């Protein structure tokens, strides 16, 4: 038996401490040591480069402190990517180890799954021809060799927790990936078996079309004090509108007079976590800070309650949506005070 160990080279990236294989704190390898990336000037273009270097199509979201703090060194600071670089180290930055950051500023990213339904980027239809991202392009999965177990894995990877309802073939004259076969326990499509991940002409031009079951979380999954993570709450997919990132924060906010001095559940201490965003820059009209619950179901009406703080200048509205329906609007500056808001939710499916 021969064992081959590949050594990481300078500029190699990894995601650490995430809640899935495609999320975590960004770490870069240099001078035989793994180190972190600082959030100074870090934006969606930088996050996209990180994800593409790791084999994903783009970033779903990014933020600071989402998956904990790393340890010395901090290798990269003031990154300024155009967005089309193939490697993060090709982006402009201060130079290796030239930084003025603490590890509370370590960057985290969540990458988009390397899967999609063709023609259904928002997944609202929960079905379509399955396409895999590889070598910077999406291509379909061929129907030959495909089975219900593989369809089940794909649905779960796309967020449909109840798996696949069915699958069948759809004729498209294109090349794709044949004999993709999953065993059911995979956490990424790349872990499913495929001989070479090379493109071939699909047999009879038949591609795999999958229909996922509607899967919904329970009401209990909405409860969260953010003390030990994000629970089931998440970023929605960041769009081209430069939406503001957010992070778990404790104590006072990093910018003066832009938020509370402490979490409302820890009045006499500086511990306790809450979700925080700084929206005073770049002040583009229409920019949004969004936090999203899981898709859930309730069989009876309920009262949705949360605490909030709004403090600073140029504050926009706090809008509460149920899927696409606006159910509430909050305005005004609360100063260093947490207030509580409640809204009625009817029975049925919600997000």
C-alpha positions in Angstrom: 0.0 0.0 0.0 1.3 3.5 -0.9 0.2 6.5 1.1 0.5 9.9 -0.5 0.1 13.1 1.5 -0.3 16.4 -0.4 1.2 19.4 1.3 -0.8 22.7 1.2 0.9 25.4 -0.8 1.0 29.1 -0.1 -2.4 30.7 -0.9 -4.4 27.5 -0.2 -7.7 28.2 1.4 -9.9 26.4 3.8 -13.2 27.0 5.8 -13.0 26.3 9.5 -15.7 25.7 12.2 -18.7 26.1 9.8 -22.0 24.3 10.1 -21.5 22.7 6.7 -18.7 21.9 4.3 -19.3 25.1 2.4 -19.2 27.5 5.3 -16.8 28.6 8.0 -14.0 31.0 9.0 -11.7 31.8 6.0 -8.1 30.6 6.6 -5.2 30.9 4.2 -1.9 28.9 4.2 1.4 30.7 4.0 4.9 30.1 5.3 3.8 26.7 6.6 1.2 28.2 8.9 -2.6 28.6 8.6 -3.8 32.1 9.3 -6.9 34.2 9.1 -8.3 37.0 6.8 -9.3 40.4 8.3 -12.7 42.0 7.5 -11.2 45.4 6.7 -12.5 46.3 3.2 -13.8 42.8 2.7 -16.8 42.7 0.5 -18.9 40.4 -1.7 -16.3 40.4 -4.5 -13.7 39.0 -2.1 -16.2 36.4 -0.8 -16.9 35.3 -4.4 -13.2 34.8 -5.1 -12.9 32.7 -1.9 -15.8 30.5 -2.9 -14.7 30.0 -6.5 -11.2 29.1 -5.4 -12.8 26.4 -3.2 -14.9 25.1 -6.1 -18.2 26.8 -5.5 -20.0 29.1 -8.0 -20.1 32.2 -5.7 -20.7 33.4 -2.2 -24.1 33.1 -0.6 -23.1 35.4 2.3 -20.2 36.7 4.3 -19.6 38.3 7.7 -17.4 38.8 10.7 -17.2 36.4 13.7 -20.0 34.1 12.4 -17.9 30.9 13.0 -15.6 32.1 15.8 -12.2 33.7 16.1 -9.0 32.1 14.8 -5.5 32.4 16.1 -2.4 34.2 15.0 -1.3 35.0 12.4 -3.7 37.2 10.5 -2.2 36.8 7.0 -4.4 39.1 4.8 -5.8 42.5 5.4 -7.5 45.2 3.2 -8.3 42.8 0.4 -9.6 44.5 -2.7 -10.7 41.9 -5.3 -12.3 42.8 -8.7 -14.3 39.6 -8.4 -12.9 37.7 -11.4 -9.7 36.4 -9.8 -9.2 32.7 -9.5 -7.1 32.9 -6.4 -7.5 35.1 -3.4 -3.8 35.9 -3.2 -4.1 37.5 -6.7 -6.3 40.2 -5.2 -4.8 43.5 -4.0 -3.9 43.4 -0.2 -1.5 44.9 2.3 1.0 42.0 1.9 1.5 38.9 3.9 1.1 39.6 7.6 0.8 43.3 7.2 -2.4 44.1 9.3 -3.8 46.0 12.2 -6.6 43.6 13.2 -7.8 41.6 16.1 -9.3 38.1 15.7 -12.8 39.5 16.4 -12.5 40.7 12.8 -11.8 37.3 11.2 -13.9 36.9 8.1 -16.3 34.0 7.5 -18.2 33.0 4.4 -21.0 30.8 3.3 -20.6 29.6 -0.3 -23.5 28.7 -2.6 -24.1 25.0 -3.1 -22.5 23.7 -6.3 -25.9 22.6 -7.4 -29.0 24.2 -8.9 -32.2 23.6 -10.8 -31.9 25.0 -14.3 -34.3 27.9 -14.7 -35.2 28.0 -11.0 -32.5 29.9 -9.2 -34.7 30.8 -6.2 -35.8 27.2 -5.8 -39.5 28.3 -5.4 -40.6 25.6 -7.9 -38.5 23.0 -6.0 -37.9 21.1 -9.2 -35.9 21.1 -12.4 -33.0 19.6 -14.4 -30.2 19.3 -11.9 -27.0 21.1 -12.8 -23.6 20.7 -11.1 -20.9 23.5 -10.9 -17.5 22.3 -11.9 -14.5 24.0 -13.6 -16.3 27.4 -13.4 -19.4 26.2 -15.3 -22.8 24.6 -14.6 -23.7 21.4 -16.6 -26.6 19.0 -16.1 -26.5 15.5 -14.6 -27.4 12.8 -17.2 -30.2 10.4 -16.5 -28.2 7.3 -17.1 -27.1 5.8 -13.8 -29.2 8.2 -11.8 -31.5 7.0 -9.0 -33.9 8.1 -6.3 -31.2 8.0 -3.6 -29.1 10.5 -5.6 -32.2 12.6 -6.1 -32.8 12.5 -2.4 -29.3 13.7 -1.6 -29.6 16.6 -4.1 -32.9 17.8 -2.6 -31.4 17.8 0.9 -28.3 19.6 -0.2 -30.5 22.3 -1.7 -32.4 22.7 1.6 -35.4 20.4 1.1 -35.1 18.4 4.3 -37.7 15.8 3.4 -35.8 14.8 0.3 -37.0 13.9 -3.2 -40.6 13.2 -4.2 -39.6 11.7 -7.6 -37.3 12.0 -10.6 -37.5 11.4 -14.3 -35.7 12.2 -17.5 -35.9 15.3 -19.7 -34.4 15.4 -23.2 -31.8 18.2 -23.7 -29.2 18.1 -26.4 -26.2 18.9 -24.3 -23.2 17.3 -22.5 -23.4 16.4 -18.8 -22.1 14.2 -16.0 -23.1 10.5 -16.4 -23.5 7.9 -13.7 -23.6 10.2 -10.7 -24.4 7.9 -7.9 -24.9 8.9 -4.2 -25.3 6.5 -1.2 -27.4 8.9 0.9 -25.0 10.2 3.5 -23.1 12.8 1.4 -22.8 16.4 2.6 -21.6 17.7 -0.8 -22.4 16.6 -4.4 -18.6 16.1 -4.9 -18.8 13.2 -2.4 -21.1 11.3 -4.7 -19.5 8.7 -7.0 -18.7 9.7 -10.6 -15.8 8.1 -12.5 -14.0 11.3 -13.6 -16.3 14.3 -13.3 -15.6 14.8 -17.0 -18.4 15.8 -19.5 -19.9 13.2 -21.8 -22.9 13.2 -24.2 -25.9 12.1 -22.2 -27.4 8.8 -23.4 -30.4 9.7 -25.7 -29.9 13.3 -24.6 -31.7 12.5 -21.3 -30.9 14.6 -18.3 -32.1 14.1 -14.7 -35.1 16.1 -13.7 -35.8 16.0 -9.9 -38.9 17.1 -7.9 -38.3 17.7 -4.2 -40.8 17.3 -1.3 -41.9 20.4 0.6 -39.9 20.3 3.8 -40.5 22.7 6.7 -39.0 23.3 10.1 -41.1 23.5 13.2 -42.0 26.6 15.2 -39.4 25.6 17.8 -36.7 26.2 15.2 -37.5 30.0 15.3 -36.4 30.3 18.9 -32.9 31.7 19.3 -30.9 33.9 21.7 -27.8 33.7 19.5 -25.6 32.7 22.5 -24.3 29.6 20.8 -24.6 30.4 17.2 -27.2 31.3 14.6 -29.7 28.5 15.4 -31.7 28.0 12.2 -31.5 31.7 11.2 -29.4 32.7 8.2 -28.4 35.2 5.5 -30.6 35.0 2.5 -28.6 34.9 -0.8 -26.8 38.2 -1.3 -27.7 39.8 -4.6 -26.1 42.5 -6.7 -27.5 45.3 -4.5 -24.5 45.2 -2.1 -26.6 44.1 0.9 -25.0 44.8 4.2 -23.4 41.8 6.0 -24.1 41.1 9.6 -22.5 39.2 12.5 -23.0 37.9 16.0 -21.8 40.6 18.4 -21.4 40.9 22.2 -20.8 43.9 24.4 -20.9 47.3 22.7 -20.9 47.8 18.9 -17.7 48.4 17.1 -18.7 51.9 15.9 -19.6 54.6 18.3 -23.4 55.4 18.6 -24.4 52.8 16.0 -26.1 50.3 18.4 -26.6 49.1 21.9 -23.9 48.9 24.6 -24.9 45.3 25.5 -27.3 42.5 24.9 -30.7 43.0 26.4 -30.5 39.6 28.2 -27.2 40.6 30.0 -28.1 44.1 31.4 -25.3 44.1 34.0 -22.5 42.5 31.9 -20.9 42.9 28.5 -21.5 39.3 27.5 -24.5 38.1 25.6 -24.8 37.9 21.9 -27.1 39.6 19.3 -27.1 40.1 15.5 -25.5 43.4 14.5 -24.9 45.2 11.2 -23.3 48.6 10.5 -25.3 50.3 7.7 -23.8 53.8 7.8 -21.5 53.0 4.8 -21.7 53.2 1.8 -25.3 54.5 2.2 -26.6 53.5 -1.1 -30.4 53.9 -1.4 -32.1 50.5 -1.4 -29.3 48.6 0.3 -30.7 46.0 2.8 -29.7 44.2 5.9 -31.6 40.9 6.0 -31.8 38.0 8.4 -34.1 35.1 7.5 -35.8 32.4 9.4 -36.1 28.8 8.1 -39.1 27.8 6.1 -41.5 26.5 8.8 -45.0 25.2 9.3 -47.5 25.9 12.1 -50.9 24.2 12.5 -52.3 27.0 14.7 -51.9 30.8 14.8 -48.9 32.1 16.8 -47.4 35.3 18.1 -43.9 36.0 16.7 -41.9 38.2 19.1 -38.4 39.6 18.9 -36.2 42.3 20.5 -34.5 45.0 18.4 -32.3 48.1 18.7 -31.9 50.9 16.1 -29.4 53.5 16.8 -27.4 55.9 14.6 -27.9 58.2 11.7 -29.3 57.5 8.2 -31.6 54.8 9.6 -34.0 53.2 7.1 -37.1 51.2 8.0 -37.1 47.9 9.8 -39.5 45.8 7.6 -40.9 42.4 8.6 -41.9 40.1 5.7 -43.7 36.7 5.7 -42.3 35.2 2.5 -43.2 38.1 0.2 -45.9 39.8 2.2 -45.0 42.8 4.4 -46.5 42.4 7.8 -44.9 45.2 9.8 -42.7 48.3 9.6 -40.6 49.9 12.5 -39.0 53.3 12.3 -37.2 55.6 14.7 -34.0 55.7 16.8 -34.2 53.7 20.1 -30.9 55.0 21.5 -29.3 52.5 23.9 -32.6 50.7 24.6 -33.9 47.4 23.4 -37.6 47.3 22.5 -39.8 44.3 21.8 -42.0 43.8 18.8 -44.7 41.2 18.2 -46.7 40.1 15.1 -49.5 37.6 14.6 -48.8 34.6 12.3 -51.6 32.5 10.9 -51.5 28.7 10.5 -49.7 27.4 7.4 -46.2 27.7 5.8 -44.1 30.8 6.6 -40.6 32.2 6.3 
